[in-house]
C-alpha cells in the first residue's frame, strides 16, 4: 500500500468517526436542554443506532455487495447524511427531530462496513496494516469532542443558549466533505455478481446460528446481548449526566474514553495471552460494574476524579469484552461461517441488545426524574452496575474455560 493510498484511507477513517463523535455523545445533553425531551424520547433518539444496525446488513448485502462500488455508495450516503444533519440542526421539537435522526442512522450505520471494505480492498495484509488506518478513526472521534469543548458549545452557558445545535452543522460540513472525498477513493467493486442468489439468511448471518449448539458459544452470545443493556446507559446518558451535575466541558472529558480505548487495545494481546479469553471477558464485565459505581458516587467537586476514572475505564469495558468477543467468535466459527458469525454477533449486540438497553435506560432514567433536567443519578447508575455484576457472575459460573489463540 503506497503512501497516497494510506493517507486517503486514514483521512476517510478520521472523517467517518469525527462525524459520529461530533453529535452522538452530546445529543443526550442537547435534547433535554434545547428540545425539552423526556428520557423516553432520548431513548428513542439513541435507539435509531440499533435500527440502523439491524437494517444495515440489507443495504450492504443487497446493494453494496452486488450493484455498486463501495466508495460510491459511501459518497452518496454521506452527502445525503449532510442534508439530514442540517435538518437536525433546524428541528424545533422532538417530533421534527426524530424522523431525521432515524433516517440519518439508517444511512450512516452501513457506512461503518463500507469504510472497512474500502480499506481492506487496498491491503495485502490487513492484520498488520488495518490498525494504523483504523486508529485515525478514534483520533477523529477525540478531535470532535475536543472541538465541541474548545468552542464552548457544551459549557453551561453554551448549553443554555442552545449552542450544541452547532454540532449538527459541524457534522453536516464534515459529512459533505467525506461525501465528496469518497469519490476520489480507490475503486472497490462489488464482491458478488448481480446474478448470484442471495437470501435473508446470508445477509443476517443466520447460517451461524448452528454455532449456538455449542454451550460455551451460546452463553457468550447471551452475555453479549445482556451486557449491551448497561452499555446503552453510558452512550445514552453519560453526557447528559456530566452536564447536569455541572462537570465542565463534558464532551472534551469524554474523549478520555477513546484515548483509553487506544491504550488498552495495545495491552489486549498481552492480557489475552497471559490470562486467557474467559479472564479477559470477566475483566471487561467487572470494569462495567466499577465504572457505574464510580458514576453513582462521584461528583463535579472533590470526587470528580471518580468520574474521570469511570470514563477512562471505557478502554477495558469495550476492548476487553467486544474485541475479545470478536476474536472468540472468529475462532469458533472457522473459515466457512466467519463472516456470518461476526454479522450475527453485531446484529445481536448493536441491534437487539442495544435496542433493549436504550429502552430500559430511558425508562429507568425517567423513573428517577426529580424535576426538569434533574435526576437521582445514584439510583440510575446503580441499576447498570448491579446488572453488569449479575451478568459477570452468571458468565463466570456457566462458561467453561477454553483456550483461544490470539491472532495478530
C-alpha positions, -999 to 999 in steps of 0.1 A, spaced: 0 0 0 16 33 -11 17 65 9 -10 82 -10 -35 54 -5 -25 52 32 -32 89 35 -66 86 17 -77 57 39 -66 74 71 -84 106 62 -115 86 54 -114 69 88 -108 102 106 -138 119 90 -160 88 94 -156 88 132 -153 125 135 -188 126 121 -202 100 146 -184 115 176 -193 151 167 -230 147 177 -238 113 191 -223 119 226 -237 154 231 -272 146 218 -280 134 253 -273 169 266 -289 187 236 -323 170 236 -334 177 272 -320 212 274 -329 226 239 -358 205 227 -371 197 263 -374 160 257 -381 132 282 -357 104 289 -380 81 269 -377 104 239 -339 105 243 -340 67 243 -360 68 211 -333 90 195 -304 68 206 -322 36 196 -321 48 160 -285 34 161 -299 0 167 -324 2 139 -296 14 117 -276 -17 127 -305 -40 121 -312 -25 86 -276 -21 76 -269 -57 66 -297 -55 40 -282 -23 25 -248 -38 23 -259 -73 13 -284 -62 -13 -268 -31 -28 -231 -27 -19 -221 -63 -24 -239 -67 -57 -245 -35 -77 -223 -5 -69 -187 3 -59 -184 7 -21 -167 41 -24 -196 55 -45 -223 43 -20 -201 58 8 -200 91 -10 -238 92 -18 -246 81 18 -226 110 34 -239 136 10 -275 126 20 -263 125 56 -251 161 53 -286 172 43 -302 153 72 -277 167 97 -286 202 85 -323 194 91 -315 181 126 -298 214 135 -330 232 125 -356 209 141 -376 229 167 -391 200 186 -387 162 190 -415 154 166 -395 172 138 -361 158 151 -369 121 153 -376 113 116 -344 129 105 -322 112 131 -338 78 122 -332 84 85 -296 95 93 -287 64 113 -302 41 86 -279 59 62 -249 61 85 -246 27 101 -240 9 67 -210 32 61 -191 16 90 -189 -16 70 -183 4 38 -152 22 51 -138 -12 62 -145 -27 28 -127 1 10 -97 -1 34 -94 -39 33 -96 -39 -5 -63 -19 -7 -44 -40 19 -22 -70 12 -20 -79 49 -49 -63 68 -38 -79 101 -7 -57 100 -19 -27 80 -55 -21 92 -47 -10 128 -27 20 116 -55 32 94 -83 25 119 -66 44 148 -73 76 128 -110 69 133 -105 70 171 -84 102 167 -113 117 147 -138 109 175 -114 125 200 -109 157 179 -146 161 175 -152 160 213 -123 184 220 -136 208 193 -170 209 209 -155 218 243 -130 242 227 -158 263 212 -177 261 245 -208 246 229 -211 221 258 -204 247 286 -232 256 310 -237 289 291 -234 272 257 -260 246 266 -284 272 280 -281 292 248 -286 262 226 -251 262 210 -250 225 208 -271 230 177 -237 238 161 -226 202 165 -251 191 138 -239 219 115 -203 209 121 -210 173 113 -231 183 82 -200 200 69 -177 171 77 -203 147 61 -204 167 29 -166 168 28 -164 130 32 -191 125 7 -172 144 -20 -138 129 -9 -152 94 -12 -154 97 -49 -116 101 -50 -110 69 -30 -96 37 -46 -122 18 -65 -138 -10 -45 -161 -30 -69 -190 -53 -57 -179 -86 -42 -207 -106 -58 -221 -106 -93 -257 -94 -99 -268 -129 -109 -257 -145 -76 -286 -156 -55 -288 -140 -20 -311 -150 9 -321 -133 41 -302 -160 59 -270 -150 41 -275 -113 48 -282 -116 85 -256 -143 91 -283 -168 102 -261 -197 89 -241 -191 121 -270 -199 143 -258 -235 143 -229 -223 164 -254 -218 193 -254 -256 197 -220 -251 213 -229 -245 250 -200 -221 256 -208 -200 225 -245 -198 235 -235 -185 269 -212 -159 253 -239 -150 228 -265 -143 255 -239 -125 277 -231 -102 247 -267 -92 244 -272 -87 281 -240 -66 286 -253 -42 259 -280 -31 283 -256 -14 308 -236 -2 277 -266 17 265 -268 36 298 -233 50 290 -239 60 254 -273 75 262 -269 92 295 -232 98 304 -231 131 285 -264 142 300 -253 132 335 -220 150 333 -236 182 320 -265 180 345 -243 177 376 -221 206 365 -189 190 350 -172 215 327 -166 206 291 -182 171 292 -176 164 255 -139 170 259 -136 149 291 -155 120 275 -127 118 249 -106 103 277 -126 71 270 -115 70 234 -79 76 244 -80 47 268 -96 26 241 -64 30 220 -41 23 250 -60 -8 261 -61 -21 226 -23 -22 227 -25 -40 261 -51 -65 250 -28 -90 232 -6 -93 264 -36 -97 287 -53 -122 263 -23 -144 260 -13 -142 297 -48 -147 313 -69 -163 285 -103 -154 270 -125 -160 300 -105 -139 324 -102 -111 297 -140 -111 292 -146 -111 330 -122 -81 334 -143 -62 309 -175 -70 327 -160 -60 360 -150 -27 345 -186 -20 336 -197 -26 373 -168 -4 387 -175 23 362 -211 28 371 -204 27 408 -179 55 402 -205 74 383 -231 68 411 -209 82 439 -187 107 421 -195 144 417 -183 175 400 -164 187 430 -138 169 452 -149 135 438 -146 145 402 -116 121 399 -141 92 403 -159 103 372 -127 107 352 -116 72 362 -151 59 352 -147 74 318 -111 61 314 -124 26 321 -140 27 286 -109 11 271 -113 -20 293 -151 -21 291 -151 -20 253 -118 -37 242 -117 -65 267 -153 -76 261 -161 -67 225 -128 -70 208 -120 -102 227 -155 -114 217 -148 -108 180 -116 -129 184 -135 -157 202 -163 -156 175 -137 -158 148 -120 -188 163 -153 -207 169 -168 -201 135 -139 -212 113 -135 -202 77 -169 -213 64 -190 -192 89 -165 -165 98 -184 -135 82 -218 -149 91 -208 -153 128 -194 -118 130 -226 -104 114 -248 -124 138 -229 -110 168 -231 -75 155 -269 -78 149 -274 -93 184 -253 -66 202 -257 -33 184 -291 -43 171 -311 -63 196 -290 -58 228 -286 -20 224 -322 -16 213 -334 -32 246 -307 -13 265 -317 22 252 -354 15 261 -345 2 296 -321 31 302 -348 56 292 -374 40 315 -351 39 345 -339 75 340 -375 88 336 -385 69 368 -358 88 388 -366 123 374 -368 149 402 -376 179 381 -367 193 346 -330 184 340 -326 169 375 -324 132 383 -314 109 411 -283 97 394 -271 75 423 -301 52 417 -299 54 379 -262 43 378 -267 16 404 -290 -3 381 -265 -10 353 -238 -16 379 -258 -44 395 -269 -57 361 -234 -59 348 -223 -77 381 -251 -103 377 -240 -110 341 -204 -113 353 -213 -139 380 -235 -159 356 -208 -159 329 -181 -169 354 -203 -198 367 -216 -211 333 -188 -205 308 -162 -233 308 -127 -221 303 -112 -229 269 -80 -219 252 -84 -194 223 -54 -183 203 -49 -145 198 -41 -140 162 -21 -108 155 
